[in-house]
Amino acid sequence: MTTVDRSADVLLSDGTTVHLRRIRPEDAAGIVAMHSRFSERTRYLRYFSPYPRIPERDLKRFVNVDHDAREAFVIETGDRILAVGRYERLGPEAPDAEVAFVVEDAYQGRGIGSVLLEHLAAAARDAGISRFVAEVLPENSPMLRVFADAGYLIQRQYADGVVHLAFPIALTERSLEVQWRREQRAEARSIARLLSPRGVAVYGASASGHGIGAAILGHLRDGGFTGAIHPIHPSADTVGGLPALRSARLAEGIDLAVVAVPPEAVPGVVEDAAAAGVHGLVVVSAGFAETGTGSGTAAEHELTRAAHAVGMRVVGPNCLGVANTHEGVRLNATLAPRLPLPGRAGFFSQSGALGVALLAEADRRGLGLSSFVSAGNRADVSGNDLLQYWEDDPATDVILLYLESFGNPRKFARLARRIGRTKPIVAVASAARPTGATVLSGARSLPAPSSVTGTAPGPDRAGVAALFAHAGVIRVDTVAELFDVGVLLAHQPLPAGRRVGIVGNSTALTRLAAAACVDGGLVVAHGYPQDVPPGAGAHDFGDVLADAATDGEVDALVVALAPPVPGQLSDEDADFATALASVALAGDKPTVVTSLVDKMPAGVPAYPSVEEAVRALARVAGYADWLRRPPGTVPEVATVDSFDVLAAYGIQVAPTLPAESAREAVAAAGRLGYPVALKSSGEALRHRLDLGAVRLDLTDESAVGRAYTELADRFGPGVLVQAMVPPGVACVVELVEDPAFGPVVGFGLGGVATDLLGDRAWRPAPLTDRDAAAMVDEPRAAPLLRGYRGAEPVDREALARLLIRVGRLADEHPEVRELRLNPVLARADGLSVLHAEVVLGPPAVRPDTAPRHL
């Protein structure tokens, strides 16, 4: 019997949470109670008969399953079971199973059926079941729609008054796309309920007016929140000039609760808010996982569990709060006394401590916000949730993220690639990566590869930036850069290219701007910089700038303006701000300004130095380049179930073996003179295939065949190596886990120098055809592949195909923790892999391909 824990908190289509878990024998009473609440029609559609009560024999069978050939899940809120879904294999070892589920009337139409189908299909696949069958009455259109809309290839037959359905349950691009779109809608709705509440309850606001709770209450009141505000206090009649309630249950229409009570009082708040029908909690209180104590972590887990059990989402704990500047909401449930003006940028900050300063800086820069969320410990609501919400939010055009870590990196990368096509995403994020897996000694000593000991280069700072860029994210290094880029995106159009026109009244500044453009990968347009005489007035300066703005050879403008000599110009001639605004706000080319003269009008991005101005423009130009490139497609490849990415080049890697079998395999290989050694810690297995130490006579084909056959028969696929391969250009292919993107594939040319310089191209798995082709050409040493100094060009398409297969291997086999092919000899007629290192272990968590859950 499998022991995998399949319980999960899940979102329904209306944004509320429920809990999914396996059925238990003690659920009998709950199943009977649920059945009693069914309407006659629901009973008839599910059981094809009135079925007024569940016979004891049926009930016992319903709640007792083996979690393999027979599986069942229940959906519950609190201690109430709302739905049950099950499958039953059609005979021992049969590939088919019958699936069915039923949902309580009050919860029908909220997406429970599709959630149950996803989780049942995942469990069935793990049990070796490949196809579901179902029988549905023709009039049961909601159930037929659940199956039809799931993204599977459905076969339908009508016989004996029943619709017979059959469909394979393997994950497909179509079924994943359906799952992800449902996920997006549910997560967006759950956030919308937090940011546009009808009423807000504040727990923990003191009657004295002191403390965090009182501050937030005042900010809500003074910010002009359009809904009702209810301070909850155990004894006071008024708090902050507002009538106080003893419990949120005494008011109607409360959607959001702000919690600023001591951590030990939070469970009581959750209970009271749940009884009042609150949809979400903003927990400003500290004293949870951020303390680094086991009790704090346990309290945080219990907070999230209790909230999800009654349908609520949680922002925080230890957070700054949430805000929505929309005129119809005006919600300031934060510790910031004043919000920035309304604008088109959505802002997510993981840090609560920095939140007030970040909001103040946005206000100083004139960067208007549509909404703001500070997630604190991020026990529940995360940056990914906000991305889902902002994707379709008509009030948001630009997304700003301050991230300290990633909860679900693969999901972040997927969302960014999709959302970045319509709305730019700017992120401050750490470039750190984990040190890698630890592999213990096994049968005999082998030097651990650098990737295993944690010294592998992996994506360096530039590589991480490139990964973000190829996902459509503008990654910046500092908060200042975040606002530099955000202001530009919020107020100016995207550049059509990288050609820059530079206009200024100071030769020193324009030359600095030109140098900064070259360093930032921009191209100074022909005929620029254009220097206006220092004594020229605003009118003359504006004429030169207008000419540059209409220049067909210019895609963007950099303006450097130094102050004139005091008293040299009249007030009208000194009004450079108006002259700049008339050009910067009227054209279709982005304009950045370094002005030492006047404060620029709203909408004109101004920076204290030309370097900062050009850096922001370069970041935006890179994003515009990404938008112009077609996204590419992930090519279909043959199965990679047996690591045939290596087998295609003469190397096969055995599947994960228990420690004893690993030792036997090593011993068998040694007796045969076979070039394989394995290390095992019982849970992780490392294979090292090193052809440099081969002693076997590979010209004896019969010996090779006997060796391969013996290992394959006893331990599954073994190792088959190539011999006497012709020379070529040495390349390196790597696979590592990155904290921001999950599995990423790296490519570069071999050699100590390229390793030292980190000359690698990196992309997240799986790779598209365009990804792979670009990776081959990206390293600085790539000219060696194209026929450097008269050498014969290599087959770059073969290298691209290898990269695609490695990407699919990483995507489809989470047990592959690391991989290194070095060297890969590339030639005009193809390539050969001469050495491979693979680290296998317990499958890395891949929540982005699992059934939906929080």
Residue pairs with C-beta under 8 A, 6 or more apart in sequence:
1 66
1 67
1 68
2 67
2 68
2 126
2 127
4 126
6 20
6 21
6 22
6 73
6 119
6 122
6 123
7 19
7 20
7 21
7 22
8 19
8 20
8 21
8 119
8 851
8 853
8 854
9 17
9 18
9 19
9 20
9 304
9 305
9 308
9 853
9 854
10 17
10 18
10 19
10 20
10 75
10 115
10 852
10 853
10 854
11 17
11 183
11 186
11 187
11 190
11 852
11 854
12 18
12 107
12 110
12 111
12 112
12 115
12 186
13 110
13 111
13 182
13 185
13 186
13 189
14 110
14 111
14 186
14 189
15 186
15 187
15 188
15 189
15 190
15 191
15 192
15 193
15 279
15 313
16 110
16 190
16 279
16 311
17 190
17 307
17 308
17 309
17 311
17 312
17 313
17 854
18 75
18 76
18 77
18 82
18 112
18 308
18 311
19 75
19 76
19 77
19 308
19 309
20 73
20 74
20 75
20 115
20 116
20 119
20 853
21 73
21 74
21 76
22 65
22 67
22 71
22 72
22 73
22 74
23 62
23 63
23 65
23 72
23 73
23 74
23 84
23 86
24 63
25 63
25 64
26 63
27 63
27 74
27 81
28 59
28 60
28 62
28 63
30 74
30 76
30 79
30 80
30 81
31 54
31 59
31 62
31 63
31 74
31 81
31 84
32 53
32 54
32 59
33 80
33 81
34 80
34 81
34 82
34 83
34 84
34 104
35 43
35 53
35 54
37 104
37 105
37 106
38 46
38 102
38 104
38 105
39 105
40 50
42 102
42 103
42 104
42 105
42 108
43 49
43 50
43 51
43 52
44 50
44 51
44 137
45 137
45 139
45 140
45 143
46 100
46 102
48 137
48 162
54 62
62 72
62 84
62 86
63 72
65 71
65 72
65 86
67 123
68 127
69 88
69 89
69 92
69 97
69 127
70 86
70 87
70 88
70 89
71 86
71 87
71 120
71 123
71 124
71 127
72 84
72 85
72 86
72 87
73 84
73 85
73 86
73 116
73 119
73 120
73 123
74 81
74 83
74 84
75 81
75 82
75 83
75 84
75 85
75 103
75 107
75 112
75 115
75 116
76 82
76 309
77 309
77 310
77 311
78 309
78 310
82 103
82 104
82 107
82 112
83 101
83 102
83 103
83 104
83 107
83 112
83 113
83 116
84 101
84 102
85 99
85 100
85 101
85 102
85 113
85 116
85 117
85 119
85 120
86 99
86 100
86 101
86 120
87 97
87 98
87 99
87 100
87 120
87 123
87 124
87 129
87 132
88 97
88 98
89 96
89 97
89 127
89 129
90 96
90 97
90 98
90 133
93 128
94 129
95 128
95 129
95 130
95 131
96 129
96 130
96 131
96 132
96 133
96 166
97 124
97 129
97 131
97 132
97 133
98 132
98 133
98 134
98 135
99 117
99 120
99 124
99 132
99 133
99 134
100 134
101 112
101 113
101 116
101 117
101 120
103 112
103 113
108 142
109 142
111 182
111 186
113 142
113 143
113 146
114 146
114 149
114 150
114 182
115 851
115 852
117 146
117 147
117 150
118 150
118 179
118 851
118 852
119 851
120 132
121 132
121 169
121 851
122 850
122 851
124 132
124 169
125 169
125 170
125 171
129 169
130 168
130 169
130 170
131 166
131 167
131 168
131 169
132 165
132 166
132 167
132 169
133 164
133 165
133 166
134 147
134 164
134 165
134 166
135 162
135 163
135 164
135 165
136 143
136 144
136 147
136 162
136 163
136 165
137 161
137 162
137 163
138 144
138 158
138 161
138 162
138 163
144 163
147 154
147 165
147 167
148 154
149 178
150 167
150 175
150 178
151 172
151 174
151 175
151 176
151 177
151 178
151 179
152 167
152 168
152 169
152 172
152 174
152 175
153 167
153 168
153 172
154 165
154 166
154 167
155 165
155 166
155 167
156 163
156 164
156 165
157 163
157 164
158 164
171 849
176 849
179 851
179 852
180 414
182 852
183 388
183 852
184 388
184 391
184 392
186 852
187 384
187 385
187 388
187 389
188 388
188 389
188 391
188 392
188 393
190 279
190 280
190 313
190 385
191 313
191 373
191 381
191 385
191 386
191 388
191 389
192 389
193 255
193 256
193 279
193 280
193 313
194 255
194 256
194 279
194 280
194 282
194 313
194 315
194 322
194 373
194 381
195 322
195 324
195 329
195 331
195 371
195 373
195 389
196 324
196 326
196 329
196 331
197 227
197 254
197 255
197 256
197 279
197 280
197 331
198 227
198 228
198 253
198 254
198 255
199 227
199 228
199 229
199 230
199 251
199 252
199 253
199 254
199 255
199 256
200 220
200 225
200 227
200 228
200 229
200 230
200 254
200 255
200 256
200 257
200 258
200 331
200 333
201 230
201 231
201 232
201 245
201 248
201 251
201 254
201 256
201 257
201 258
201 273
201 276
201 278
202 213
202 216
202 217
202 220
202 229
202 230
202 231
202 232
202 257
202 258
202 260
203 213
203 232
203 257
203 258
203 259
203 260
203 261
203 269
203 272
203 273
204 211
204 212
204 213
204 259
204 260
204 261
204 265
204 284
204 285
205 211
205 213
205 214
205 216
205 217
205 231
205 233
205 239
205 240
205 260
206 213
206 214
206 239
207 233
207 235
207 236
207 238
207 239
207 244
208 214
209 218
209 240
211 260
212 260
212 284
212 335
213 258
213 260
213 261
213 284
214 239
214 240
215 335
215 337
216 258
216 260
216 284
216 321
216 333
216 334
216 335
217 229
217 231
217 239
217 240
217 242
218 240
219 332
219 333
219 334
219 335
219 336
219 337
220 229
220 258
220 331
220 332
220 333
221 229
221 240
221 241
221 242
222 332
223 330
223 331
223 332
223 339
224 330
225 329
225 330
225 331
225 332
226 328
226 329
226 330
227 253
227 329
227 331
228 251
228 253
228 254
229 242
230 242
230 243
230 244
230 245
230 248
230 251
230 254
231 239
231 240
231 242
231 243
231 244
231 245
232 244
232 245
232 246
232 247
232 248
232 272
233 239
233 244
233 245
233 246
234 246
236 244
237 243
237 244
238 244
245 251
247 272
247 275
247 276
248 254
248 257
248 272
248 273
248 275
248 276
248 278
249 272
249 275
249 276
251 276
254 273
254 276
254 277
254 278
255 278
255 279
255 280
256 278
256 279
256 280
256 281
256 282
256 322
256 333
257 269
257 273
257 278
257 280
257 281
257 282
258 282
258 284
258 321
258 333
259 266
259 269
259 281
259 282
259 283
259 284
259 285
259 316
259 317
260 284
260 285
261 269
261 285
262 285
262 287
263 285
263 286
263 287
263 288
263 296
263 299
263 317
266 283
266 285
266 299
266 303
266 317
267 302
267 303
267 306
269 281
270 281
270 303
270 306
270 307
270 310
270 312
271 306
273 281
273 312
274 307
274 310
274 311
274 312
278 312
279 311
279 312
279 313
280 312
280 313
280 314
280 315
281 307
281 312
281 313
281 314
281 315
281 316
282 315
282 316
282 319
282 321
282 322
282 333
283 303
283 314
283 315
283 316
283 317
283 318
283 319
283 376
284 316
284 317
284 318
284 319
284 320
284 321
284 335
284 352
285 316
285 317
285 318
286 317
286 318
287 296
287 299
287 317
287 318
288 296
288 297
288 299
288 300
288 303
288 317
288 318
288 377
288 379
289 296
289 297
289 300
289 377
289 379
290 296
290 318
290 376
290 377
300 317
300 377
300 379
301 379
303 314
303 317
303 379
304 314
304 379
304 380
307 313
307 314
307 380
308 314
308 380
308 854
313 380
313 381
314 379
314 380
314 381
315 321
315 322
315 373
315 374
315 375
315 376
315 380
315 381
316 352
316 375
316 376
316 377
316 379
317 376
317 377
317 379
318 352
318 376
318 377
319 352
319 355
319 374
319 375
319 376
319 377
320 334
320 335
320 336
320 349
320 352
320 355
320 356
320 374
320 376
321 332
321 333
321 334
321 335
321 336
321 355
321 374
322 331
322 333
322 334
322 371
322 372
322 373
322 374
323 331
323 332
323 333
323 334
323 336
323 339
323 369
323 371
323 372
323 373
324 330
324 331
324 370
324 371
324 372
325 339
325 340
325 341
325 342
325 343
325 368
325 369
325 370
325 371
326 342
326 370
326 371
326 395
327 342
332 339
334 355
334 356
334 359
334 372
334 374
335 355
335 356
336 355
336 356
336 359
336 360
338 359
338 360
338 363
339 359
339 363
339 369
339 372
340 359
340 362
340 363
340 367
340 368
340 369
341 363
341 366
341 368
341 369
342 368
342 369
342 370
343 367
343 368
343 369
343 370
343 490
344 368
344 370
344 395
344 396
344 397
344 398
344 490
345 362
345 367
345 368
345 369
345 370
345 396
345 397
345 398
345 399
345 400
345 486
345 489
345 490
346 369
346 370
346 371
346 372
346 386
346 389
346 390
346 393
346 396
346 398
346 399
346 400
347 358
347 359
347 362
347 369
347 371
347 372
347 373
347 400
347 402
348 372
348 373
348 374
348 375
348 383
348 386
348 399
348 400
348 401
348 402
348 403
349 355
349 358
349 372
349 373
349 374
349 375
349 402
350 374
350 375
350 376
350 378
350 383
350 402
350 403
350 404
350 405
351 358
351 374
351 402
351 404
352 374
352 376
354 402
354 479
355 374
358 402
358 479
359 369
359 372
361 479
361 483
362 369
362 483
362 486
365 483
365 486
365 487
366 487
366 602
367 483
367 486
367 487
367 490
368 490
370 393
370 395
370 396
371 390
371 393
371 395
371 396
373 381
373 386
375 381
375 382
375 383
378 407
380 854
382 407
382 408
383 401
383 403
383 412
384 407
384 408
384 411
384 412
384 415
386 399
387 399
387 412
387 415
387 416
387 419
387 425
388 415
390 396
390 399
390 419
390 423
391 415
391 418
391 419
391 422
391 423
396 423
397 423
397 489
397 490
398 423
398 424
398 426
398 486
398 489
398 490
399 419
399 423
399 424
399 425
399 426
400 426
400 427
400 482
400 486
401 425
401 426
401 427
401 428
401 429
402 427
402 428
402 479
402 482
403 427
403 428
403 429
403 430
404 429
404 430
405 430
405 739
406 412
406 429
406 739
406 740
408 847
408 848
409 738
409 739
409 740
409 741
409 742
410 741
410 742
410 743
410 764
410 846
410 847
410 848
410 849
411 847
411 848
412 740
412 741
413 471
413 740
413 741
413 742
413 764
414 848
416 425
416 468
416 471
416 472
416 473
417 471
417 472
417 631
419 425
419 472
420 471
420 472
420 473
420 623
420 626
420 627
421 472
421 627
421 631
424 472
424 474
424 489
424 620
424 623
425 472
425 473
425 474
426 473
426 474
426 476
426 482
426 485
426 486
426 489
426 619
427 468
427 473
427 474
427 475
427 476
427 482
428 475
428 476
428 477
428 478
428 479
428 481
428 482
429 468
429 475
429 740
430 739
431 459
431 460
431 461
431 464
431 465
432 739
433 458
433 459
433 464
433 736
433 738
433 739
434 454
434 737
434 739
435 454
436 451
436 452
436 453
436 454
436 456
436 736
436 818
437 452
437 684
437 817
437 818
437 839
437 841
438 452
438 681
438 684
439 448
439 452
439 679
439 681
439 684
439 686
439 839
440 679
440 680
440 681
440 684
441 679
442 659
442 662
442 663
442 666
442 678
442 679
442 680
442 681
442 686
443 662
443 663
443 666
443 667
443 677
443 678
443 679
443 680
444 666
444 677
446 677
446 679
446 688
449 456
449 688
449 818
449 820
449 837
449 839
450 456
450 457
451 458
451 734
451 736
451 818
451 820
451 837
451 839
452 686
452 818
452 839
456 734
456 736
456 818
456 820
457 755
457 758
457 760
458 734
458 736
458 738
458 746
459 466
459 467
459 736
459 738
459 744
459 746
459 760
459 762
460 758
460 760
462 758
463 746
463 758
463 760
463 762
464 475
464 738
464 740
465 475
466 761
466 762
467 738
467 740
467 741
467 744
467 762
467 763
467 764
468 474
468 475
468 740
469 475
469 622
469 623
469 626
470 626
470 763
470 764
470 771
471 741
471 764
472 623
472 626
472 627
474 485
474 619
474 620
474 622
474 623
476 482
476 484
476 485
476 619
480 612
481 615
481 616
481 619
484 605
484 607
484 612
484 613
484 615
484 616
485 616
485 619
485 620
487 605
487 616
488 590
488 592
488 605
488 616
488 617
488 620
489 620
491 602
491 603
491 604
491 605
492 584
492 590
492 591
492 592
492 603
492 605
493 588
493 589
493 590
494 590
494 620
494 623
494 624
494 627
495 555
495 556
495 589
495 590
495 617
495 620
495 621
495 624
496 555
496 589
496 624
497 555
497 621
498 521
498 522
498 523
498 555
498 621
498 625
499 522
499 523
499 524
499 525
499 553
499 554
499 555
499 556
500 517
500 522
500 523
500 524
500 525
500 528
500 554
500 555
500 556
500 557
500 558
500 614
500 617
501 525
501 528
501 530
501 548
501 549
501 551
501 553
501 554
501 556
501 557
501 558
502 510
502 513
502 514
502 517
502 524
502 528
502 529
502 530
502 557
502 558
502 559
502 560
503 510
503 528
503 529
503 530
503 532
503 541
503 544
503 545
503 548
503 557
503 558
503 559
503 560
504 510
504 513
504 529
504 530
504 531
504 532
504 559
504 560
504 561
504 562
505 531
505 532
505 533
505 534
505 536
505 541
505 560
505 561
505 562
505 564
506 531
506 534
506 560
506 561
506 562
507 529
507 531
509 560
509 561
509 562
509 594
509 610
510 529
510 530
510 531
510 560
511 529
512 560
512 610
512 611
513 529
513 558
513 560
513 594
513 610
513 613
513 614
514 524
514 528
514 529
516 610
516 611
516 614
516 615
517 523
517 524
517 558
517 614
517 618
518 524
520 614
520 615
520 617
520 618
521 618
521 621
521 622
522 556
522 614
522 617
522 618
522 621
525 551
525 553
525 554
525 555
526 553
527 553
528 548
528 554
530 544
530 548
532 540
532 541
532 544
534 562
534 564
534 565
535 564
535 565
535 568
535 569
537 569
537 570
537 572
537 573
537 574
538 569
538 572
538 573
538 574
538 575
538 576
538 578
538 579
539 572
539 573
539 579
541 561
541 576
541 579
542 579
542 580
542 582
542 583
545 557
545 559
545 579
545 580
545 583
546 582
546 583
548 554
548 557
549 557
549 583
549 587
549 589
549 591
550 587
554 589
555 589
555 621
556 589
556 590
556 591
556 592
556 617
556 621
557 583
557 584
557 589
557 590
557 591
557 592
558 591
558 592
558 594
558 610
558 613
558 614
558 617
559 580
559 584
559 591
559 592
559 593
559 594
559 595
560 593
560 594
560 610
561 576
561 580
561 593
561 594
561 595
561 596
561 597
562 596
562 597
563 596
563 597
564 574
564 597
574 597
575 598
576 595
576 597
576 598
577 595
577 597
577 598
577 599
577 600
577 601
577 604
578 601
580 591
580 593
580 595
580 600
580 604
581 600
581 601
581 603
581 604
583 591
584 591
584 593
584 603
584 604
585 601
585 603
585 604
590 617
590 620
591 604
591 605
592 605
592 606
592 607
592 613
592 614
592 616
592 617
593 600
593 604
593 605
593 606
593 607
593 613
594 606
594 607
594 608
594 609
594 610
594 612
594 613
595 606
599 606
600 606
605 613
605 616
607 613
607 616
629 770
630 770
631 768
631 770
632 768
632 769
632 770
632 771
633 768
633 769
634 766
634 767
634 768
634 769
634 804
634 807
634 808
635 768
635 769
635 804
637 804
637 805
637 808
638 644
640 805
640 808
640 809
640 812
640 813
642 652
642 717
643 652
643 653
643 717
643 809
643 813
643 816
643 838
644 652
644 805
645 802
645 805
645 806
645 808
645 809
646 652
646 653
646 821
646 833
646 836
646 838
647 717
647 720
648 805
649 722
649 802
649 831
649 832
649 833
650 720
650 721
650 722
650 832
650 833
651 689
651 719
651 720
651 721
651 722
651 833
651 836
652 717
652 718
652 719
652 720
653 687
653 689
653 717
653 719
653 836
653 838
653 840
654 665
654 678
654 687
654 711
654 715
654 716
654 717
654 718
654 719
655 716
655 717
655 840
656 685
656 815
656 840
656 841
657 665
657 678
657 680
657 685
657 715
658 680
658 682
659 680
659 681
659 682
661 715
662 678
662 679
662 680
662 685
663 680
664 714
664 715
665 676
665 678
665 711
665 714
665 715
665 718
666 676
666 677
666 678
668 674
668 710
668 711
668 714
668 715
669 675
669 676
669 677
669 707
669 711
669 718
669 719
672 696
672 706
672 707
672 710
672 711
673 695
673 696
673 707
674 696
674 707
674 711
674 718
674 719
675 689
675 690
675 691
675 693
675 694
675 695
675 696
675 719
675 721
676 687
676 688
676 689
676 711
676 718
676 719
677 687
677 688
677 690
678 685
678 686
678 687
678 688
679 685
679 686
679 688
680 686
683 841
683 842
684 817
684 839
684 840
684 841
684 842
685 840
685 841
686 837
686 838
686 839
686 840
687 836
687 837
687 838
687 840
688 837
689 719
689 721
689 835
689 836
689 837
689 838
690 835
691 721
691 834
691 835
692 834
692 835
694 721
694 723
696 703
696 704
696 707
697 703
698 704
698 721
698 723
698 724
699 723
699 724
704 720
707 718
708 718
708 719
708 720
711 718
711 719
712 718
722 832
722 833
722 834
725 825
725 832
725 834
726 825
726 827
726 832
727 825
727 827
728 794
728 825
728 826
728 827
728 831
728 832
729 749
729 784
729 785
729 794
729 825
729 826
729 827
730 749
730 750
730 751
730 822
730 823
730 824
730 825
731 747
731 748
731 749
731 750
731 785
731 799
731 823
731 824
731 825
731 826
731 831
732 746
732 747
732 748
732 749
732 750
732 754
732 755
732 760
732 820
732 821
732 822
732 823
732 824
733 745
733 746
733 747
733 802
733 803
733 806
733 819
733 820
733 821
733 822
733 824
734 745
734 746
734 747
734 760
734 818
734 819
734 820
734 821
734 822
735 743
735 744
735 745
735 746
735 765
735 806
735 809
735 810
735 816
735 818
735 819
735 820
736 743
736 744
736 746
736 818
737 743
737 744
737 817
737 818
737 844
738 744
738 762
738 764
741 764
742 764
742 765
742 844
742 846
742 848
743 764
743 765
743 810
743 811
743 816
743 844
744 762
744 763
744 764
744 765
745 762
745 763
745 764
745 765
745 767
745 775
745 803
745 806
745 807
745 810
746 760
746 761
746 762
747 760
747 761
747 775
747 776
747 778
747 779
747 799
747 803
748 754
748 759
748 760
748 761
748 779
748 781
749 759
749 779
749 781
749 782
749 784
749 785
750 822
750 823
750 824
751 781
753 759
754 760
754 779
754 781
757 780
759 779
759 780
759 781
760 779
761 774
761 775
761 776
761 778
761 779
762 775
763 771
763 772
763 774
763 775
763 807
765 806
765 807
765 808
765 810
765 811
766 804
766 807
766 808
766 810
766 811
767 775
767 803
767 804
767 806
767 807
767 808
769 800
769 804
771 803
771 807
772 800
772 801
772 803
772 804
772 807
773 796
773 800
775 800
775 803
776 782
776 785
776 796
776 799
776 800
776 803
777 785
777 796
784 791
785 793
785 794
785 796
785 799
785 826
786 793
786 796
787 793
792 827
792 828
793 828
794 826
794 827
794 828
794 831
795 826
795 827
795 828
795 829
795 830
795 831
796 826
798 826
798 830
798 831
799 824
799 826
799 831
802 821
802 824
802 831
802 833
806 819
806 821
809 816
809 819
810 816
810 819
814 843
814 844
814 845
814 846
815 840
815 841
815 842
815 843
815 844
816 838
816 839
816 840
817 839
817 840
817 841
817 844
818 837
818 838
818 839
819 836
819 837
819 838
819 839
820 836
820 837
821 833
821 835
821 836
822 835
822 837
823 834
823 835
824 831
824 832
824 833
824 834
825 831
825 832
825 834
847 853
